Amino acid sequence: MTQPKFLIIAIDGGAAAGKSSTSRGLSERFHLMHVDTGSFYRATTLKLLEAGIAPTTDYALVAGLQSLQLDTAISGNNASITINGWVPDESIRSQKVNDNVSHYAALPELRAFLLDYQRSQVQVARDNGFNGLVMEGRDIGSVIFPDANLRLFLHADPEKRAMRRAKEGITDSIEKRDRIDSTRKAAPLQYPDGAIFLDTSELSLEEVIENVSKIVEPLRFA
């Protein structure tokens, strides 16, 4: 039997557009390694906050980033960043991190620091026997993997997304996050040219996963 092609799937979109749930569903269905790059920025934000380093471009930021050793831990289909041996936990979802992560993520130095690490996850997925990887974030299809086998941009109206965040116990402002992420100079959130746009506002998670799976399936042996 022909082996399926190793696939790279890039999923972008704003907060609570359905990226994580869709990515997890695809990873389970097609045995792909799931990579949540939002957790990378949350984890580094927490470490920088703990070190007392403000979200500004200066020597302290550069030195702080240089002190962080990155690796990857695999649990099931999920790949988690590790920082100096620490595996991120629920602390990266704290209100303090929610309030600050967009400001740190806008720093060119931080984005450059994580760039090669994010791209290295392809080899991690290969080494661990996955059929590919599905990576979610805000610049995956535009910056990290512009040549991915499939690039998706998920969207939902702000009210729907705010309701989804509230169910998760997160109270950050959707519109504020969108504004910061979309207007930053370094790798802003944007709809990548040529990506597939999917509005999830009125779709159930099952419908989103099913719709995307119909796109993925023929790519596996193309």
PASEBA-1860 file (N, C-alpha, C; in nm, 3 decimals):
! residues 222
1> MTQPKFLI> 0.085/-0.120/0.000/0.000/0.000/0.000/0.088/0.125/0.000 ~ 0.051/0.223/-0.080/0.126/0.347/-0.089/0.122/0.422/0.043 ~ 0.239/0.468/0.087/0.244/0.547/0.209/0.190/0.687/0.184 ~ 0.113/0.742/0.281/0.060/0.878/0.261/0.173/0.980/0.260 ~ 0.152/1.087/0.186/0.250/1.195/0.180/0.259/1.264/0.316 ~ 0.380/1.307/0.352/0.398/1.387/0.472/0.341/1.525/0.446 ~ 0.242/1.564/0.525/0.170/1.690/0.502/0.206/1.796/0.606 ~ 0.211/1.919/0.560/0.222/2.034/0.649/0.096/2.117/0.629
9> IAIDGGAA> 0.019/2.132/0.737/-0.105/2.209/0.732/-0.090/2.330/0.822 ~ -0.110/2.448/0.767/-0.099/2.574/0.840/-0.238/2.631/0.863 ~ -0.270/2.660/0.988/-0.400/2.715/1.023/-0.381/2.847/1.097 ~ -0.429/2.955/1.038/-0.420/3.088/1.099/-0.559/3.141/1.131 ~ -0.561/3.247/1.212/-0.688/3.309/1.247/-0.676/3.379/1.380 ~ -0.777/3.461/1.410/-0.778/3.534/1.536/-0.813/3.445/1.653 ~ -0.811/3.504/1.772/-0.844/3.430/1.894/-0.985/3.373/1.886 ~ -0.999/3.245/1.926/-1.128/3.177/1.935/-1.197/3.161/1.800
17> AGKSSTSR> -1.120/3.159/1.692/-1.179/3.134/1.560/-1.198/2.986/1.535 ~ -1.142/2.902/1.623/-1.157/2.758/1.610/-1.029/2.686/1.570 ~ -0.917/2.756/1.575/-0.791/2.698/1.529/-0.751/2.574/1.610 ~ -0.753/2.586/1.742/-0.704/2.477/1.827/-0.791/2.353/1.816 ~ -0.921/2.370/1.827/-1.012/2.256/1.820/-1.006/2.188/1.684 ~ -1.000/2.268/1.579/-0.990/2.212/1.445/-0.858/2.138/1.426 ~ -0.749/2.198/1.473/-0.617/2.136/1.460/-0.611/2.004/1.534 ~ -0.666/2.001/1.655/-0.666/1.876/1.732/-0.748/1.768/1.661
25> GLSERFHL> -0.862/1.808/1.606/-0.945/1.712/1.535/-0.874/1.654/1.414 ~ -0.807/1.738/1.338/-0.733/1.691/1.221/-0.615/1.603/1.262 ~ -0.549/1.640/1.371/-0.433/1.561/1.414/-0.475/1.420/1.451 ~ -0.591/1.407/1.514/-0.640/1.275/1.552/-0.686/1.195/1.430 ~ -0.751/1.261/1.338/-0.805/1.190/1.222/-0.696/1.142/1.127 ~ -0.591/1.223/1.110/-0.489/1.190/1.011/-0.352/1.158/1.071 ~ -0.345/1.142/1.202/-0.220/1.114/1.273/-0.114/1.219/1.239 ~ -0.151/1.345/1.262/-0.061/1.457/1.242/-0.015/1.509/1.379
33> MHVDTGSF> 0.104/1.560/1.385/0.150/1.622/1.509/0.090/1.762/1.520 ~ 0.023/1.788/1.632/-0.043/1.916/1.653/0.053/2.012/1.723 ~ 0.071/2.129/1.663/0.161/2.231/1.719/0.082/2.361/1.738 ~ 0.067/2.402/1.863/-0.004/2.525/1.897/0.100/2.633/1.924 ~ 0.129/2.717/1.825/0.233/2.818/1.843/0.191/2.928/1.939 ~ 0.060/2.942/1.960/0.016/3.040/2.059/0.072/3.008/2.197 ~ 0.084/2.877/2.227/0.139/2.837/2.356/0.287/2.872/2.366 ~ 0.357/2.877/2.250/0.498/2.917/2.251/0.511/3.061/2.301
41> YRATTLKL> 0.425/3.148/2.248/0.431/3.288/2.286/0.383/3.309/2.429 ~ 0.284/3.230/2.470/0.238/3.240/2.608/0.347/3.195/2.706 ~ 0.415/3.085/2.671/0.519/3.032/2.760/0.636/3.129/2.771 ~ 0.680/3.184/2.658/0.792/3.279/2.663/0.750/3.408/2.731 ~ 0.625/3.449/2.711/0.575/3.567/2.782/0.583/3.546/2.933 ~ 0.539/3.430/2.979/0.543/3.403/3.122/0.685/3.407/3.176 ~ 0.777/3.344/3.103/0.916/3.343/3.149/0.977/3.483/3.152 ~ 0.944/3.566/3.053/0.995/3.702/3.050/0.933/3.786/3.162
49> LEAGIAPT> 0.805/3.765/3.188/0.740/3.835/3.299/0.804/3.796/3.432 ~ 0.828/3.667/3.449/0.891/3.620/3.573/1.030/3.679/3.593 ~ 1.098/3.706/3.481/1.232/3.764/3.487/1.229/3.917/3.500 ~ 1.108/3.973/3.500/1.095/4.117/3.512/1.134/4.193/3.387 ~ 1.124/4.128/3.271/1.163/4.190/3.144/1.039/4.245/3.074 ~ 1.038/4.374/3.051/0.924/4.441/2.989/0.919/4.413/2.839 ~ 0.800/4.426/2.777/0.786/4.402/2.633/0.837/4.520/2.550 ~ 0.966/4.548/2.563/1.029/4.654/2.486/1.158/4.601/2.426
57> TDYALVAG> 1.197/4.660/2.315/1.321/4.619/2.248/1.441/4.681/2.319 ~ 1.515/4.600/2.392/1.634/4.650/2.460/1.727/4.533/2.493 ~ 1.838/4.564/2.556/1.938/4.462/2.588/1.880/4.356/2.680 ~ 1.795/4.395/2.775/1.739/4.300/2.871/1.658/4.193/2.800 ~ 1.583/4.234/2.698/1.503/4.138/2.623/1.593/4.039/2.549 ~ 1.692/4.090/2.480/1.783/4.004/2.404/1.854/3.905/2.498 ~ 1.902/3.955/2.610/1.971/3.870/2.706/1.875/3.767/2.764 ~ 1.753/3.809/2.792/1.654/3.717/2.847/1.622/3.604/2.752
65> LQSLQLDT> 1.607/3.636/2.624/1.578/3.534/2.524/1.695/3.438/2.508 ~ 1.816/3.491/2.512/1.935/3.407/2.498/1.949/3.307/2.612 ~ 1.885/3.336/2.723/1.894/3.245/2.839/1.793/3.131/2.832 ~ 1.705/3.133/2.731/1.601/3.032/2.719/1.643/2.922/2.622 ~ 1.650/2.800/2.672/1.683/2.684/2.591/1.554/2.611/2.554 ~ 1.528/2.598/2.426/1.401/2.541/2.380/1.417/2.396/2.335 ~ 1.315/2.316/2.367/1.310/2.177/2.321/1.163/2.142/2.302 ~ 1.136/2.017/2.269/0.998/1.974/2.242/0.966/1.847/2.319
73> AISGNNAS> 0.848/1.844/2.380/0.798/1.725/2.448/0.673/1.677/2.374 ~ 0.665/1.547/2.348/0.551/1.489/2.277/0.461/1.416/2.376 ~ 0.331/1.446/2.367/0.231/1.375/2.447/0.114/1.343/2.357 ~ 0.098/1.215/2.323/-0.003/1.179/2.225/0.031/1.241/2.091 ~ -0.063/1.316/2.035/-0.040/1.385/1.908/0.007/1.529/1.927 ~ 0.024/1.570/2.051/0.055/1.709/2.079/0.203/1.732/2.105 ~ 0.258/1.835/2.040/0.397/1.874/2.063/0.397/2.000/2.149 ~ 0.466/1.994/2.262/0.471/2.107/2.353/0.612/2.163/2.360
81> ITINGWVP> 0.623/2.293/2.359/0.753/2.356/2.379/0.798/2.332/2.523 ~ 0.928/2.316/2.543/0.983/2.315/2.677/1.088/2.425/2.683 ~ 1.094/2.493/2.797/1.187/2.604/2.815/1.274/2.573/2.936 ~ 1.403/2.554/2.910/1.497/2.518/3.017/1.445/2.399/3.097 ~ 1.384/2.304/3.025/1.335/2.183/3.087/1.194/2.192/3.143 ~ 1.137/2.312/3.147/1.002/2.332/3.201/0.897/2.309/3.093 ~ 0.798/2.227/3.124/0.687/2.202/3.032/0.572/2.294/3.074 ~ 0.525/2.382/2.986/0.418/2.476/3.022/0.295/2.407/3.077
89> DESIRSQK> 0.232/2.472/3.174/0.110/2.420/3.237/0.001/2.526/3.227 ~ -0.101/2.515/3.310/-0.214/2.608/3.302/-0.175/2.752/3.336 ~ -0.057/2.771/3.392/-0.014/2.907/3.427/-0.001/2.996/3.304 ~ 0.017/2.937/3.185/0.029/3.020/3.065/-0.107/3.073/3.019 ~ -0.214/3.028/3.087/-0.349/3.076/3.055/-0.397/3.176/3.160 ~ -0.309/3.220/3.246/-0.348/3.313/3.353/-0.389/3.448/3.295 ~ -0.461/3.526/3.375/-0.504/3.657/3.329/-0.385/3.747/3.299 ~ -0.279/3.734/3.378/-0.160/3.817/3.356/-0.099/3.789/3.219
97> VNDNVSHY> -0.090/3.661/3.183/-0.038/3.626/3.051/-0.134/3.673/2.943 ~ -0.265/3.651/2.963/-0.364/3.697/2.864/-0.349/3.845/2.835 ~ -0.324/3.924/2.940/-0.316/4.069/2.925/-0.188/4.115/2.857 ~ -0.085/4.030/2.856/0.046/4.073/2.808/0.096/4.004/2.681 ~ 0.042/3.888/2.648/0.102/3.807/2.542/0.106/3.878/2.407 ~ 0.004/3.953/2.372/0.005/4.022/2.242/0.115/4.126/2.235 ~ 0.146/4.189/2.347/0.251/4.291/2.348/0.389/4.228/2.328 ~ 0.413/4.114/2.393/0.540/4.044/2.372/0.547/3.984/2.232
105> AALPELRA> 0.435/3.927/2.186/0.433/3.863/2.054/0.457/3.962/1.941 ~ 0.436/4.091/1.968/0.458/4.193/1.865/0.606/4.229/1.851 ~ 0.690/4.182/1.943/0.832/4.217/1.938/0.904/4.138/1.829 ~ 0.970/4.206/1.735/1.043/4.135/1.629/1.148/4.038/1.684 ~ 1.213/4.077/1.794/1.316/3.991/1.853/1.259/3.859/1.901 ~ 1.142/3.863/1.960/1.080/3.739/2.009/1.035/3.652/1.892 ~ 0.979/3.714/1.789/0.933/3.637/1.674/1.051/3.574/1.601 ~ 1.161/3.648/1.589/1.280/3.593/1.526/1.338/3.479/1.609
113> FLLDYQRS> 1.332/3.493/1.742/1.383/3.391/1.834/1.310/3.259/1.816 ~ 1.179/3.265/1.790/1.097/3.144/1.779/1.087/3.090/1.637 ~ 1.131/3.167/1.538/1.111/3.129/1.398/1.171/2.992/1.365 ~ 1.300/2.976/1.385/1.365/2.849/1.351/1.311/2.734/1.434 ~ 1.279/2.762/1.560/1.224/2.656/1.646/1.091/2.605/1.587 ~ 1.006/2.697/1.545/0.878/2.656/1.488/0.898/2.571/1.363 ~ 0.989/2.615/1.276/1.013/2.539/1.153/1.076/2.403/1.183 ~ 1.149/2.392/1.292/1.214/2.265/1.327/1.114/2.158/1.365
121> QVQVARDN> 0.988/2.196/1.389/0.889/2.097/1.430/0.855/1.998/1.318 ~ 0.887/2.035/1.194/0.870/1.941/1.083/0.955/1.817/1.107 ~ 1.081/1.838/1.141/1.170/1.724/1.165/1.129/1.647/1.289 ~ 1.079/1.716/1.390/1.030/1.649/1.511/0.916/1.554/1.474 ~ 0.825/1.603/1.389/0.713/1.520/1.346/0.760/1.398/1.267 ~ 0.855/1.418/1.179/0.911/1.306/1.102/0.978/1.205/1.195 ~ 1.059/1.255/1.287/1.133/1.167/1.377/1.042/1.084/1.467 ~ 0.922/1.135/1.491/0.829/1.066/1.580/0.720/0.989/1.506
129> GFNGLVME> 0.738/0.971/1.375/0.651/0.882/1.298/0.515/0.936/1.262 ~ 0.497/1.068/1.265/0.368/1.125/1.228/0.355/1.134/1.076 ~ 0.233/1.144/1.028/0.207/1.159/0.885/0.222/1.304/0.838 ~ 0.257/1.391/0.930/0.273/1.532/0.899/0.250/1.612/1.025 ~ 0.233/1.743/1.008/0.199/1.824/1.124/0.096/1.927/1.085 ~ 0.014/1.964/1.183/-0.081/2.072/1.167/-0.042/2.177/1.269 ~ -0.004/2.294/1.220/0.045/2.402/1.306/-0.052/2.518/1.300 ~ -0.087/2.569/1.415/-0.182/2.679/1.424/-0.116/2.803/1.483
137> GRDIGSVI> -0.163/2.919/1.439/-0.110/3.043/1.491/-0.168/3.162/1.419 ~ -0.085/3.264/1.402/-0.131/3.386/1.336/-0.045/3.422/1.215 ~ 0.069/3.353/1.200/0.155/3.383/1.084/0.210/3.255/1.022 ~ 0.139/3.145/1.039/0.193/3.016/0.994/0.193/3.009/0.841 ~ 0.081/3.040/0.780/0.074/3.034/0.635/0.141/3.149/0.564 ~ 0.164/3.258/0.636/0.225/3.376/0.574/0.375/3.383/0.594 ~ 0.426/3.332/0.709/0.568/3.347/0.743/0.636/3.213/0.770 ~ 0.578/3.131/0.855/0.646/3.009/0.899/0.650/2.905/0.787
145> FPDANLRL> 0.534/2.872/0.731/0.527/2.774/0.623/0.443/2.828/0.506 ~ 0.496/2.926/0.433/0.419/2.979/0.319/0.400/2.878/0.207 ~ 0.480/2.770/0.209/0.467/2.666/0.107/0.401/2.539/0.162 ~ 0.324/2.553/0.269/0.257/2.438/0.328/0.165/2.371/0.226 ~ 0.142/2.241/0.244/0.052/2.168/0.154/-0.088/2.224/0.158 ~ -0.128/2.275/0.274/-0.261/2.334/0.289/-0.251/2.451/0.386 ~ -0.303/2.566/0.343/-0.306/2.684/0.429/-0.451/2.726/0.447 ~ -0.492/2.737/0.572/-0.629/2.775/0.606/-0.628/2.902/0.689
153> FLHADPEK> -0.732/2.983/0.670/-0.752/3.099/0.756/-0.893/3.090/0.812 ~ -0.905/3.069/0.942/-1.035/3.057/1.007/-1.079/3.191/1.062 ~ -1.207/3.219/1.044/-1.263/3.346/1.089/-1.398/3.318/1.156 ~ -1.433/3.403/1.252/-1.567/3.402/1.310/-1.594/3.544/1.358 ~ -1.720/3.583/1.365/-1.748/3.721/1.405/-1.709/3.740/1.552 ~ -1.670/3.862/1.590/-1.618/3.889/1.723/-1.710/3.846/1.837 ~ -1.841/3.863/1.818/-1.935/3.826/1.924/-1.931/3.675/1.950 ~ -1.929/3.596/1.844/-1.921/3.451/1.858/-1.791/3.411/1.928
161> RAMRRAKE> -1.682/3.476/1.889/-1.553/3.441/1.947/-1.546/3.480/2.094 ~ -1.605/3.595/2.128/-1.607/3.637/2.268/-1.684/3.536/2.354 ~ -1.793/3.483/2.299/-1.872/3.383/2.371/-1.790/3.256/2.392 ~ -1.714/3.216/2.291/-1.631/3.096/2.302/-1.525/3.116/2.409 ~ -1.462/3.235/2.411/-1.359/3.262/2.510/-1.419/3.262/2.651 ~ -1.537/3.318/2.664/-1.603/3.323/2.795/-1.628/3.182/2.849 ~ -1.666/3.090/2.760/-1.689/2.951/2.802/-1.561/2.887/2.851 ~ -1.445/2.936/2.802/-1.316/2.886/2.846/-1.267/2.957/2.971
169> GITDSIEK> -1.345/3.054/3.019/-1.306/3.129/3.137/-1.205/3.239/3.110 ~ -1.192/3.280/2.981/-1.096/3.383/2.943/-1.172/3.510/2.909 ~ -1.127/3.621/2.965/-1.202/3.746/2.952/-1.128/3.854/2.875 ~ -1.020/3.818/2.803/-0.948/3.921/2.728/-1.035/3.971/2.613 ~ -1.010/4.094/2.568/-1.090/4.157/2.464/-1.051/4.102/2.326 ~ -1.149/4.042/2.259/-1.125/3.989/2.125/-1.083/4.100/2.029 ~ -1.157/4.212/2.032/-1.128/4.320/1.939/-0.990/4.381/1.966 ~ -0.951/4.390/2.094/-0.819/4.444/2.128/-0.710/4.350/2.077
177> RDRIDSTR> -0.727/4.218/2.101/-0.629/4.121/2.052/-0.616/4.129/1.901 ~ -0.729/4.136/1.832/-0.726/4.146/1.685/-0.651/4.270/1.639 ~ -0.677/4.383/1.707/-0.614/4.509/1.667/-0.462/4.502/1.686 ~ -0.418/4.451/1.801/-0.274/4.442/1.828/-0.209/4.344/1.731 ~ -0.271/4.226/1.713/-0.213/4.123/1.628/-0.210/4.163/1.481 ~ -0.310/4.239/1.438/-0.321/4.275/1.297/-0.237/4.396/1.259 ~ -0.200/4.480/1.357/-0.130/4.604/1.326/0.018/4.600/1.366 ~ 0.063/4.491/1.428/0.205/4.486/1.465/0.289/4.484/1.337
185> KAAPLQYP> 0.411/4.535/1.348/0.500/4.542/1.232/0.559/4.406/1.195 ~ 0.583/4.323/1.295/0.646/4.193/1.270/0.540/4.085/1.254 ~ 0.534/4.025/1.135/0.445/3.911/1.107/0.304/3.933/1.158 ~ 0.233/4.034/1.110/0.098/4.060/1.158/0.000/3.950/1.118 ~ -0.108/3.941/1.196/-0.216/3.849/1.161/-0.279/3.898/1.031 ~ -0.280/3.813/0.930/-0.339/3.850/0.803/-0.382/3.726/0.727 ~ -0.473/3.747/0.633/-0.518/3.637/0.548/-0.413/3.615/0.440 ~ -0.341/3.502/0.445/-0.233/3.479/0.348/-0.289/3.463/0.207
193> DGAIFLDT> -0.225/3.527/0.112/-0.266/3.517/-0.027/-0.265/3.371/-0.071 ~ -0.377/3.324/-0.123/-0.386/3.187/-0.171/-0.436/3.087/-0.069 ~ -0.452/3.129/0.057/-0.503/3.039/0.160/-0.654/3.021/0.144 ~ -0.706/2.915/0.204/-0.851/2.890/0.201/-0.915/2.959/0.321 ~ -1.013/3.044/0.296/-1.082/3.119/0.400/-1.206/3.041/0.442 ~ -1.222/3.022/0.574/-1.338/2.948/0.625/-1.398/3.023/0.743 ~ -1.523/3.065/0.727/-1.596/3.132/0.835/-1.663/3.026/0.922 ~ -1.623/3.022/1.049/-1.673/2.918/1.140/-1.787/2.968/1.228
201> SELSLEEV> -1.834/3.091/1.205/-1.932/3.153/1.294/-2.054/3.065/1.319 ~ -2.108/3.007/1.213/-2.232/2.930/1.224/-2.212/2.780/1.208 ~ -2.087/2.737/1.213/-2.057/2.594/1.196/-2.023/2.530/1.330 ~ -2.065/2.406/1.348/-2.023/2.331/1.465/-1.879/2.285/1.444 ~ -1.813/2.246/1.552/-1.676/2.197/1.539/-1.671/2.077/1.446 ~ -1.767/1.988/1.460/-1.772/1.868/1.376/-1.784/1.906/1.228 ~ -1.863/2.007/1.199/-1.879/2.051/1.060/-1.750/2.111/1.005 ~ -1.681/2.188/1.088/-1.555/2.248/1.045/-1.453/2.139/1.014
209> IENVSKIV> -1.438/2.043/1.106/-1.341/1.935/1.087/-1.376/1.852/0.964 ~ -1.503/1.827/0.944/-1.545/1.747/0.829/-1.517/1.821/0.699 ~ -1.547/1.951/0.696/-1.522/2.030/0.575/-1.373/2.033/0.541 ~ -1.288/2.052/0.642/-1.145/2.058/0.618/-1.090/1.921/0.581 ~ -1.144/1.817/0.644/-1.097/1.680/0.615/-1.119/1.645/0.468 ~ -1.226/1.695/0.409/-1.254/1.668/0.268/-1.149/1.733/0.179 ~ -1.085/1.839/0.230/-0.978/1.903/0.155/-0.847/1.827/0.176 ~ -0.826/1.780/0.298/-0.701/1.712/0.333/-0.689/1.576/0.265
217> EPLRFA> -0.797/1.502/0.263/-0.794/1.362/0.218/-0.728/1.345/0.081 ~ -0.769/1.420/-0.021/-0.705/1.399/-0.152/-0.559/1.445/-0.159 ~ -0.516/1.525/-0.063/-0.377/1.569/-0.061/-0.282/1.461/-0.012 ~ -0.336/1.366/0.062/-0.250/1.266/0.128/-0.178/1.175/0.029 ~ -0.237/1.152/-0.086/-0.176/1.063/-0.185/-0.159/1.131/-0.320 ~ -0.162/1.265/-0.317/-0.148/1.342/-0.442/-0.004/1.334/-0.494
END
